Amino acid sequence: MQIQTIQKFIHTSPRKLRLVSDMVRKMEPEKALESLRFTNKAAAGELVKAIQTVLANAKQKGMEKVSFEKIEINEGPKMKRFRAGAKGRAKPYKRRMAHIKIVLTDELRIKKQETRNKLKTKTHNVEKKIGVDDSAVETKLTEGGETESSKK
């Protein structure tokens, strides 16, 4: 089951929000909230509000163990503004806005992924135990001076 929330028209640049969201993307939502509270970025406050909202939605639906499926930071509209310049000129700039979309999912998918990862690591460990030593193969090639393909 998936729960999502969308926060629109946040007066923070999407670039600044992505910087903070990349830190917490692979964390659990509760741990993400803790780490964001101690992050020295203004964008972290906006992300905390969005995560709290989606966690409240999940709690309302009866989901207890949840994880992030995706955190999207999209560009919103840009407000054109002007700053006074020298000799009566106006210097244009854009006030950027962002949209945050957070999707939470049940813990079941993560457990399936963990078991797949464990299976992959087990086969990797077996290959290490068999132990084909790459350095021994290289020394044999360099001692002879020629490889078998060059003798033909």
N, C-alpha and C positions, 0 to 999 in steps of 0.2 A: 504494500500500500504506500502511496506517495502523498505527501502534504507539501503544498507550496505557498509561498507568499511573494508578493511583488510590491516593492516600495518604489514609487515613481516621483520624479521631479525633485530629486535630492540635490541641494545646492552645493555639491562637491564635485570636483572633476573626476571623471571615470578613471583616469590614469592614477590618481591618488587612491581611489577606492580599490582598484585592482592590486595595488601594491600591498595593501593590508589584507585583502581577501586571499591572496596567494599564500600568505602565512598560515591561514587556518583551514585551508581547503581540505586537507587530509586528516584533520583532527576530528575528535568527537565534538558535538555541539557544546556540551557543558565545559569541556576543556578549552574550547575556542573562546567562550565567553570570558573565562578566567584570564586567558592570555591577552585578549583584547582590552580588558580593563587596565592592564599595566603597559599597554602600548602607547608610546608617546606620539600619537598621530591623531589629528582631529577627525579624520575619516573613520577611525575605529569606533567612535561613538555612534555614527550612523549605522555601521554594520552591526553593532551590539543591539540596537533597537530592532533591526530586521530579524536577527537570530532569535531574540526574545519573542517576537511575534510568531515566528514559525514554530517555535517550541510550545508556545501556548496553544496554537492550533493543533499540534500533534497531541498534546495532553488532553485537549477537548475531545479528540477522536479516540482516545484510549491507547495511543501508542506510547510505550515507555522506552524501549531501546531503539533509538533512531540514529542515523548517520547522514551526513551530507551526500546527496547524490550529485548535485551540482550547485555551484554558486556562479551566477552570471552577473556581470557588471556591464550594462549596455549604456550607450550614449543617449542622452536626452536632448531636448532642444537647447539651442545656444542663444543667449540674450546678447545683442550687440550694444556695447556701451562705448563711450568716448571719454578720454582723459585729456585735459588741457595740455597743449604743447607750446613750444616757443613761437613767438611772433603771431599769436592768435590762431594757431593751427589746432586741429583736433586729432588726437591719436586714437584710432579705433582698437578695441580689444573685445574678446568674447567671454562672457560669464557662462561656463559650461555646467550642465546638469547631468545627472546620471539616473539610471533605473537599476535597482537591485532585484534579482530573482533568485530565491533560495528554494531548493527542492530537497526535502528529507525523505528517507526511505526506511523500511524496517531493517532490523539487524540480520535477517535471514540471508540476504544477498551477500553480506560481508562474510558470513561464516562459510558460504560456498566458495567465495574467492580465497579465503584463508586455507581451506582444504586443498584447493587447486595449487596454491603456492607451496604448501607442504609437500605435495606429490612431486612438484618440480624440483624442490630442493633435495628430496630424497634421491632422485635420479642423478642429480648433480654430484651429491656426495658419493654415490656408487662409482661414478666415473673417476673421482679423485682417488678412491681406494684402489681401483685397478692400477692406476698410476703409470701412465705412459709418460716417461720423462722426456720433455721436449729438448732439453739441453743435450741429452745423450744422442738423440737423432741428429742434431745440428753438428756435433763434434765428429760423428762418423762421416758426414758429408764433407766437412772441411778437411779432414785428414786425407781422404782419398783424392781430393782435388777435383774429381769429376763425379757427377751424379749418373745414375743409370740411364737417364734419358739422353744425356750428352754423349754416351758411349755408342749409341746407335748410329 
